[in-house]
Amino acid sequence: MLRSSLIVAAATLLCATAGAQNRVPSNKVLPIKPQQVHQAGRVDVQTGQWTTAQKAVQQVNVFNNTCFPYDGTGYIYYTTLEYCSEFYDEGQIPASDNTDWESATGGTGNANSYVINEISFTYCVNGSTPDMEMAFFDNLPNGGCPDLSGVLGGGNSPWKVHGGTPGNGAAGYFDVSGLGLPGGTTGGGLNCWFVTLTNLGFTLQGDGDGAWDNSPDTDVFIWGAKINNVPPSGGANGMFLVTDPAGTGQIGGNYGPGNCTFDVACGTDWAWGSTFGGCGNGYNTEDHWWINTDTGVAGTCLNAAASGCYWFGGYPTGPYGSFWMRLGAEADIGGAYEVACDANQKVTSAGCLPTLTLPTNVVTKGAVGSVFAPLTNAQMPATPGMLIFAPVGNQAAVATPYGELCMSPFFRASTTATVPTGTAPCGGTYNFDIQKLVNDAQPGQADVGAQLIVQGWFRDNGFAPPGNADFSNAVKTLTVQ
């Protein structure tokens, strides 16, 4: 996190490539009354089913940016997000080699990629149910102020360019307009909501690319949101603001960078809007963010006259600096599975390092549905790949032309064969169904009580035979119950 003495200089440097940094006008930061804020609950993005439970016990915070500023008024605040614009903000999830994170917090990051299963966020909306979209990126140019006009052209957004599908390498994209999110009052007035999306299953790389570079431009992930509703006359839609990176705005003082991440203790939020049992100052979120406005209507946006880098002014002038958001992953992250056979792993012909992760370490034999284990950073274009597996203990690593085989002997999970999605050269993702692997296994291969080691395999025709294929790392232990 930037401290107050460094905020102006550092944030300006970080945004230099995006042009002048613009301060958000004070009249675009609006107070919220207690009676306007509600808990919407949780909604499964696959089934659309809602529950009033606030947090799943099997999730932990891998990014938590939820501490409200305290200004003595009894209000919290939101900033307007007009229908013709979207914002892009930054955060960081530490990879396993991030010694800066460990020394600054005393915490541990136990993996190089994380399967994100839930997102908690906030919004304020006047009138109708929000028509809202969100996207998550491993990283984008220029760190916290990603100048998308240079990447996508003409000030258009990933959503606009790609017709509502993940664009520009988005790790996860969610159109939440069909999930029945609650809206404003029946009379068209303002309501504000906490909501959690569950059953997501997309992967974010630790420190942006799976390794710590000690660079604010490459170690951060980027998330973006847009609200497409046109508010009623005099109304304004937007999202909650949370504390400035100086971190001194909440009761109890400065909890430091990354509190409420992994095993680092959460802070105590002062506000009546506090939720999830504590608050966090998101690791390496900063007081700068990018606004992207639709071409031709920039002058009508409440927040910005044009696309560009914006900020709130730095502590103590602006006690807020970013937006309320939390990412949850498996509760026993780092203990859910162990990574194996990655030290001698072969890179693909394009220089990719394919990475297999597990969304859970327990699969129920015979259960209905799918449980997807993503293999990311795969070669693109690529041919179908599949999983191989064996009981834990069959781990005599063998050097092969495909890289290191982590088990011998092994079984082929041929029914998991699938083709990847993504972009060349290294943006491929295989979504292997480990539920299908367990259900379709022959007797004696994955029976109830078995503990398995799993590895991905796929063809790589950039190499000549016999080395025209690649292994991922292996992961263990997948327990069958």
N, C-alpha and C positions, 0 to 999 in steps of 0.2 A: 504493500500500500504506500502511496505517496503521503508524506507528512506535510503539514501546513507550510513549512518554509520552502518546500520544493514543488508544491502543487503548480504554481503559475509557470515556472520555468520548464518543468518536466512535461506537463501536459501540453504546453505550447510546442515543444520540440516533437512530441509524439504526433501531433496533428499538423506538423509543418507541411507535409506532403499533401494534405487535404485542403490547404489554403488557410485563410484566417480563421481563428477560433471565435465563435460567437457565444455571447452569454445569453442564456434563456431569460427573457424579460420576467420581472417579478410578478406581473399580472397574469402570467401563464402558470404560476405555481399556486394552486388553489387549496384551501382548507377543507377537510372532511369532518362532518359532525358524527359523533358516535352512533346516532340512530340511523345513519346512512350506510353503515358498514355491516355486512352479514357474512356468515359462513355458508358457502354453497355446498360443501362436501366434496366427495370424490366421484369421478366418472371414469369408467373403463372405456378407453378409446376404441377398443375392438368390438365391444358389445353395446356400448351406449348406456350401460346400467349404472345408476347412481346409488351411492351409499352416503350416509351422514357421518361415517367414521372419518376422523381428521387425519390419521396417519397410520400406515401399515407397519406392524411391528417388525417386519422383515426388511425394512429399509433404513439406511443411514444417509446422512447428509454428505455428499461429496462436493457440493457447492451450496452455500447458504448465505444469502445476502438479504437479511430480514430485519435488522435493527432500525426502529423508527427514531428520528431525531426528537429531542426534547427541547422545546423552546418556551416552556412554561405556560402555554396557552390551553393545553388539553386537546389540541387538534393533531391529526396527522395530515399529510399533504399528498396531492397527486399533481402531475403535470399533464397538460393537454396533449393528446395525440390525435391530430386531425385526420379525417378520412383519406386525405390525399398524401399521406406520408407514413413511413415506418421508421423505427429506430433500430440501431444495432449497438449493443453494449457488450462489454467484455468481462471475463472472469478467468480463473485458472484452477485447474484440477491437477495436483502434483503427480508426476510420474515417480517411479520407484527410485530414480537416481537423483532426485531434486534435494541436494544437501542444504540449499538455502532455506527451503521450506522446513526441513527438519531442525535446523539450528534456530530459526526464527520462532518456531511454535512448540518445539518438542514433540510434534506429531509425526506420524509416519504415513507415507504413501506407499501402498503395497502392490501396485500393478501399473502397467503402462497403458492400459485401456480399460474403460469402465462401461458396463452395460447400464444405461440409464432407464430405469423402470417407472419413474414418476417425476412429474414436474408440478411444483406448486407456484402459483402466480396470482396476481391481483389485477383488477381492472375496475374502472368507474365508467358507467354508461348512462346516458339519458335516453329514456324511451324504450326502444325495442330490444329484443335479445341481440347480443353482440354478434356481429359477423366478423370473426377474428381469425388470424393466422399467426403461426409461430414457426421459426426455423432455427436450427442449431448447426454451427459450423465448427470444425476442428480448429481452424484459424482462417483469417482473411487478411488482405494486405493492410499494413499500417496499424496493426494492433487494435487498440480501442477505438480508433477513428478510421475504420476501413473505407477508403475512398472507392466506393463501388462504381462510380461513373467511369473510372479507368478500366475496370474489369468487365463491366456489363454494357457500358455505352449509354449515353443519353440520359443518365439519371434514372434509368429503369431499375427495378428491383429483381432479385432472383425469382420471385413469384410471377412478376409480370412477363419477364423474358421467357420463362419456361412453362407458362400456362397453368400455374397452380401446382406444379410438381416440384420436388426438390431440385434446386438449381445451384450452379456454382459450387458443386461439391458438398451440398448440405448433408450433414450426418443424419439429421432428423427434420421432418417437416410435418406440421399438423394443422389442418384446417378444422378448427373446433366449432365452426358455425352450425354444424348439424348435430351437436351433442346436447342441445337443450340448455345451454348456459343461461342463467337468469339475467334479466335486464333491469331497466329502470322501473320507476313507479308506474302504476296504471294511468296516472295523469301525465306521463311523459317526463317526470322528474328524475333526479339523479339517485342511483343506488350504486354501492361499491361492494365488491365481492372478493373473498378468498376462495380459490378453487384449486383442486389437485387433479391432474390427469394421470391415470394409471395404465398399466399393461402396455408400456411403450416399446421397450426392447431395442433402442438404438444405441450405438456405441460412440463415445467420445474418447479421443486419445488423450492420455495424460500429457500435460504440457504441450498441447497442440498437435504434436506429431509422434508421441510415444516416448520422447526423450527430452530431458531438460537442456535447453540451449542458453539459459540465463539471458534471454532476450524478451523484452516486453512485447515485441512485434510477433514473435513466433510461438511463445509459450502459452498464450492465452487462447481460450475458445471464444467464439462470438455467438451471441444469440440475438434474434431480432423478433419484433412483433409489429403487427399492424391491426388497426380496428377500421373496418371498411364502412361502418355505419355513418351516415350523415346525421349529426345531432340536430335536435330541434333548435329553432332560433333561440340564441342566448345560452344554449347548452354547450358542454364540452366533454368529450370522452377522453379517457387517459388511464394512467397506471400509477400505483403508489410509489412514492419516493422514500428512500432510506438514507441512512447517515452518510455524511461525507467521509472520505477515506481517512481524514484526521482522527475519526473514531472517538471523539470526546463528547458526542451529543447525547449519550444515553446514561441512565443511572448506573453507577458502578465504575464509571470512567472508561478508559480505553482497554478493551479486551484484546486488542492486538490483531494482527493480520490472520485471517483464516480461522477465527474462532467458530466453533460449530461445524468444523470440517473433519471428517473421520473421527479420531479420538480426542480432538481438541475441544475443551469444554465450551459450552454455549454461554452467551451472555444473558443477563436478565433484562428483558425489554420493559420499559416503563409503561407502555401504552395499553389501553383497554383493548386494542386490536391485536395484542400479542397472541401468537398461536404456535403450535408444535412444541411447546414446553421450553422455549428459549429462543434467542435470536443470534444471528451471525453477521459479522462483517465479512462479506465475500472476499475470498483470497484474491488479491491483486485486481479487484475492481477499482476503477479510478473515476475521477470527476471529469470525464469526457466521453462523448458518444456521438455517433453519426446519425444524422437525419437524412433520409432519402425521400425526396418529393417527386411526385409524378410530373412528367414533362407537360408543360402547358398550363398547369394550375398552381404553380408554386406560390403565386401571390395570394392565394386564398387560404393557405395553411396557417393555422394559429400559431404553431410553434416556430416556424422558420420561413424566411423569405425564399430559401433555396436549399438544395442539398448542401450539406457541409458538416463541420465538426462543431459541436455545442458543449457548453458546460454550465454549471450553476454558480461558479465564482470562487469556489474554494472556501474551506473553513477559516474563520467563523462567519464570513459574510453569507455564505450559503451552507447551512448545516446539513444539507442533503447533497448527494452526489451521484446517485444511480437508482436502479429500480429494484423493487421487491421481487425476489425469485429464489427458488430452492430446487436443487436436483437431488434425487434419491436413487441409490443403487442397493445392491444386496447387502443385508445387514452384516454378514461375515465377510465383507470384501477383504481380500487378501488371505482369508482362511477358507473361503468357499472352495477354492481350488488352488493347486500348486502348478506353476508353469514348469515344464520340463523340456529338454532338448532344444533350447533356444540359443545356447552358447555357440553351437556349431551349425546354426541354421543357414541354409543356402539362400541367397537373395535371388530374385527372379531375373530374367534376362533384361528387364527394364530397371533393375536395381531396387525393386520393392522388397519389403520384409513382411510376408504374410503373417497375420496374427490371429490366432483362434482364442476366443473367450467363451466362458460359460455363463449363462444368466442365472443358474442355480446349481447347487451341488447335489440335489436330490430329484429323481424322476420316479413317478409312480408307474409301475408296470401295468399296462392295460388302460391307462387313463386316456380319455378322449381329448382331441385337440392337438395343437402343436406347441413345442417349446423350442425356440430357435436359438442356436448357438452361432453367432456371426464370425466369419473369417474375413477380416478386413485387410486392406493394403495388398490385395491380390492383383496379379497381372491382368491388364485389359488391353485388347479383347482376349477372352479366355474361353476354353471349352469346359464342359461339365466337370465338376469335382465331386468328391465324396469323402466320407469319414472312414477311418479305420479305428479299431479299438481292441482292447485286450483287458483281462483282469489286471489290476494293480499287482505288480510283482513280475510280470512279463516285460521287464524294462531294460533288457540288455540292448543298449543303443548300438545301432549298426550304421556305418557310413555307407551311403549309396549315391549313385549319380544324381538322385533327386534331393539330396541333403541327408540329414540325420534321421533315420527311422528310429522312433523312440520305443518300440516294443517288438519283441520277437519271441514266439510267433504272434500273429495278430489275426483279427477277423475283419472282413470287408463289410461295411454297412452300405451295400450297393443301393438299397432303397432310399438312401439319403441323397443320391445323385441329384445335383442341381446346377444351374448355370448362374453366373454372377451378374449383378447389376452394377452400374457405375460408369466411370469415365477413365479413359487411358491417361497415363500409362499405369498408375498405381492406385486408382480409385475403385477397384473392384471389391465387391462384398458378396460372399456366399452366405446364405442363411440356411444352415444345416439344421434339420429337425431331429434333435436328440430324443424327443418322445417317440418318433417313428423308429429310430435306431433301436431303442429298448423294446418297443412293442413287436418289431419284426425280427428280432434276433432269434436264432435257433436255440433250442433247449441246451443249457449248459454254457451259453455265451453271455447272457445278461439276465440271469434269473434274479428273483427277489433276494436281496442281501448281497448281491455282487457289488464290488467296487471297481470301477473302470478307469482306464486311462484312454484318452481320445486324441486323435491327431487328424489334420486335414491333408488332403492330397488333390492336386489338380494338374492338368497338362499345361505345359509352357512351350509352345512351338517356336519361341525365339531361340531355343537351344536345339542343337542337332541331337538325334538319338545317339546313345541311349539316355542322355540326360535331359530329355524334353519334358520334364515334369518337376513339380516342387512339392515339398512337405512344408506345412506350417510348423510352428511350435506344437508341443503336446500339452494337454492339461489333465490334471487328476486332482481330486478323486470325485468321480460321478457315481453316486450311490443309488442303487435300484431298490425301491421299497414296494 
